[in-house]
């Protein structure tokens, strides 16, 4: 969770409040803890300075290493679908800029985050220190294999689209745990899938179309 408040300019505060209002009224995000997290995390510090004016708009924003910061709705929706609480252990695959990592840290007990790209992992770690977020651990390796040393998890969120659901991630879910992942047979678009582990197997839910950068790794795309 955030252990310090961050200053917003009047323009940033207005844009942030409009973002949260849109999440609540247009996209029907109902989890108040998620909305509160989106209102306190300074999204503008997670994008390059030249693009900070677009940080709170209703679109994805380019970031370093040719990656993107997901649209606010997608961040809120995936976090809401995870249904975590203050005691939950969450695994995040593809932490990117670190924005969703911090949003998750505000609503979960501890977040284990994996980022494949060293530059992004380094920047994310620096932002955790900047915000004094202490319930997060970020490592750089292939996220499609999961992080078995800290399993099982109450929730796993994958912020990249793969051709199928990686079996190691399913194996690392607790009974009752939820995996949220974009899945599609092409790189152009995916479906947002939630998988719930039960005592006898897995239940899959389709939560609509989405578009993410490719999930690259042993259990994802080759490149």
N, C-alpha and C positions, 0 to 999 in steps of 0.2 A: 504494500500500500504506500501511497505518497506520505512521506514524513515531513514534507515542507510544502507550503503554499507557493504558487508561482504567480508572478505578476502578469496581467494581461493589459494591453493598451485598450482604450475605449473601443477602437475598431475591432480588435480581436475579441473582446468580450461580447460585442454585439453579434459578430459572426458566429462565435461559439454558441451563444444563446439561441440563435436562429437554427443552427445545426441540431441542437438538442430538441428544440420545438418540432422540427421536421421529423426527427426520429420518432418522437412520441405521437404526433398527430397524423403524419402522412404514412409513415412506415409501420405504425402500430407496435413499436417496441414497448413492451409492458413491464419489463423488469426494472423497477426503480433504482436498484443498485447499479445496474448497467448504465442507465441514463445519468446517474450521479457521477459515475466514473468518467463518462464521456464529457461531463461538464467541468471536471476539475483537472483532467490531464491536458497539458498545453500542447495540442497537436502541432502547432506551428514549429516547435523546436525539433520535430522529427523529419522535416523536409529541408532541402537546401534553401539558403537564405533568399535567393532570388525568387523562390516559389512560395514563400511564406504567406503572401497575400491570397493564395488559393487553398490554404491548409484546411479551411472549414467549409469549403464548397462541397456540393453533392457529387463529387467525382473522385476517382483515384488520382494520385499525384506522383509524378516521377521522382525517384530518389536515386541515390548513388548505385553504382554497379549495374545500371540498366534495369533496375527493379522498380516496383511501384509500392506506394502506400495505399492500401485498399480504401475504397469509398467508405465514408463513415457508417452507412447503413450496413454494409457487409461486416464490418468490425463489430457493430452492436448486435447484429443478428447471430453471428457465430458465437459470440460471448453469451448471449441469451440462451441459445440452444444448448450450451454446455451445462447450464443449470448448476452452477457451482456455488459454494458457500465459503465461509471463513475457514473451514477445516479441509477444504478440497486441495488435492495435489493435482496439478495440471501440467501436461506436457504440450508445448507449442512447437510445431515444426515449421520452420521458415519465419524466424522472428523479424527478419527484414530490418526496418528502421528502429524497431523496439516499441512502436506505438501500441500495438495490440498487447504486447507483453506487459506494458504498464497498466493498461485497462484491465487485463486479467489479474494483475497483482493487486488491484484495488478491490476485487470481488472474491478472490480465492485465497487459500492459505499460503500456498507456495507454488511458484511457476518454474518449471524446468524448460528452458528454451534452447532450441538447436537452430543454428544458422549455417548454411553450407558455404557462404562467401565470407572470407576473412575480414574484408573491409567493413562489411555490414555488422559482423559480430563485434568487431572492435568499436565501431560507432555506437552500437546498442549498449555495450558495457559502459562506455563513457556517459551515455545519457542516464543509465541507471544511477551512476554516481552523482551526476548533476542533480537528479531529482531525489536523491537519497532513498531510492527504492532498495530495500534490503531483503525482500522475500522472493528474489529471482536469482537463478543461476543460468548463465548463457555459455554454451560451448559451441565450437565450430567443428562439425563433421556431418556425415550423411544422415539426414533426418529420417529417411525412409526405413531405416533399421530400428528407429526408436531409441530409447535410452533405458535399457533393461535394468541398469543398476539401481534406478529409483522407482521402478514399477512395483506394484500396479498403480494405475492412475484413475482418478475419478472422472477425468475428462482429458481428451486429446484433441487439439485444434490444429488443422493443417492449412497453412496459408499459401498453398500452391496446388495446382491441378494435376492429378495423375491419371494414367489410363485405367487404373483399377485401385482397389483398396489394399494397401500393403498389409500382408498377413502379420508381420511383427507388431504393428500397431494394434491390431485386434487382440493379439496375445497379451499385450501389456495393459489392457483395460481391466479394471475391477468388475466384478459382477455388479450390474447396475450402472456401470460407467458408460460414458458417451463419447463417441468419436465423430467429429464434424470435419468433413473433407470434401473438396470439389473433385468430381470424377467425370471423365469424358474420354471418348475414344479418339478425339482430335485435340490439337493444341488451341483451337480457336474458341472453344467454349465448353463448359462443364455443367453438371447438375450438382447442387449443394446437397450432400447426403449426410444424414445423421444415422449412426449405427449405435444401437443400445445392446450391451452385452447382458444376456440373461443366464440363468443357471443351466439352461439347455441349449443355448446357441446365441444367435444374433438377430436383431430386428432392424431392418433398414427402412428409413423414411426419406422421401424426396422433398426437399424444400425449395425447389425452383432452380431456374437457370442462373448461371454466374459465369464470370470470366476471370481467370487467375493466370499468373505466370506459371510456366511448367514446373512440376515437381520432378526434380532431377535426382537420380540416385539409383541404387541397386534395385529398388522395388518401385521405380518410377520411370520417367523418360530417360533416354541415354544422354540427351542434350537439349 
